[in-house]
Amino acid sequence: MSTDPTTDALRRTRLANERTYLAWWRSALTALAVAIGAGRIAPGLAGGAVWPYRVLGASFGVLGVAIVCCGVARHRNVERALAGGGYAPLDGRVALALGGATVVLGIATVALVVAGS
C-alpha cells in the first residue's frame, strides 16, 4: 500500500504544527513558572523591597498569557493555510513584540539581581 506523497507531506506538516503548538505552551508555562518564582518566592529569599519582584513576576505572567494567545492564533493560522494549500508565515510584529518583551524582562531581571547584591 503506497501513500500519496502530497498526503504524506501534509500529514507531516500538520504533526509539525502540533509539535510547534506544544512548544508555544511549554514556553508559556515556563514564563508562568518564572512569574511565580520572581513574584512570590524571590522576595522572601532576597529581603528588601517586595514591589520590584512583584512587578517583575506579574510581567512574566503577562508574557506567559501572551505566548499562549499567540500560540493558539499561530496554530489556527497554519491549519487554515494548510487547508487552503497555502503557507502562513509568522507575523514579524508578533515575533518582534514577544522578543522585545523577553529582552526587556531579561534586562529587568539582571538589574534586579545586581541591585539586590
PEWOSUL-V277420 format. One record per residue. PSI is psi in radians with two decimals (999 if undefined). NEAR is the number of other ideal C-beta (glycine too) atoms within 10 Angstrom. D_CENTER is the distance of its C-alpha to the mean C-alpha in Angstrom with 1 decimal. Layout:
BEGIN
[[PSI NEAR D_CENTER] [PSI NEAR D_CENTER]]
END
This chain:
BEGIN
[[2.12 2 40.8] [2.61 5 38.8] [2.41 9 35.5] [2.23 8 35.1] [-0.60 8 33.0] [-0.75 9 31.2] [-0.75 9 30.4] [-0.73 11 29.2] [-0.70 11 26.9] [-0.73 14 25.4] [-0.81 11 24.9] [-0.68 10 23.2] [-0.69 14 20.9] [-0.69 13 20.0] [-0.66 10 19.4] [-0.67 11 17.1] [-0.67 19 15.2] [-0.74 13 15.0] [-0.69 8 13.8] [-0.70 15 11.0] [-0.75 16 10.1] [-0.57 12 10.3] [-0.67 11 8.0] [-0.77 18 5.1] [-0.73 15 6.8] [-0.74 11 7.4] [-0.73 18 4.2] [-0.78 20 4.4] [-0.61 13 8.0] [-0.78 14 8.1] [-0.66 22 7.2] [-0.63 18 9.7] [-0.71 12 12.1] [-0.64 20 12.1] [-0.79 21 12.9] [-0.78 13 15.8] [-0.79 15 17.0] [-0.69 24 17.1] [-0.46 19 18.4] [-0.65 13 20.7] [-0.85 12 21.7] [-0.69 21 21.9] [-0.66 18 24.3] [-0.48 9 26.8] [-0.59 9 26.8] [-0.52 16 26.9] [3.07 8 29.5] [-2.75 10 30.2] [2.40 12 28.5] [-0.59 14 25.8] [-0.66 9 24.4] [-0.63 18 22.4] [-0.68 22 20.5] [-0.73 15 20.0] [-0.78 14 18.7] [-0.78 22 16.3] [-0.78 21 15.2] [-0.65 13 15.0] [-0.72 20 12.9] [-0.60 25 10.2] [-0.75 17 10.7] [-0.71 14 10.4] [-0.75 22 7.1] [-0.76 19 5.9] [-0.72 14 8.0] [-0.69 16 7.0] [-0.75 22 3.6] [-0.82 17 6.3] [-0.76 13 8.8] [-0.67 19 7.7] [-0.74 19 7.4] [-0.81 14 10.7] [-0.73 13 12.2] [-0.81 18 11.5] [-0.81 18 13.1] [-0.73 13 15.9] [-0.74 15 16.6] [-0.76 22 16.9] [-0.73 15 19.1] [-0.75 11 21.2] [-0.73 15 21.7] [-0.70 15 22.8] [-0.54 10 25.1] [0.07 9 26.7] [0.35 8 27.0] [-2.84 9 24.7] [2.50 9 21.5] [1.68 16 18.4] [2.68 9 16.8] [2.30 13 13.4] [2.18 13 14.5] [-0.53 8 14.8] [-0.63 8 14.3] [-0.82 14 10.8] [-0.75 12 10.1] [-0.76 10 12.4] [-0.82 13 11.1] [-0.71 16 7.5] [-0.76 10 9.4] [-0.76 10 12.1] [-0.70 17 10.5] [-0.71 15 9.2] [-0.80 10 12.8] [-0.79 12 14.5] [-0.61 19 13.1] [-0.78 10 14.0] [-0.74 10 17.4] [-0.67 16 17.9] [-0.81 16 17.3] [-0.77 10 19.8] [-0.72 12 22.1] [-0.69 17 22.1] [-0.79 11 22.8] [-0.74 8 25.5] [-0.50 11 27.1] [-0.16 14 27.3] [999 5 29.3]]
END
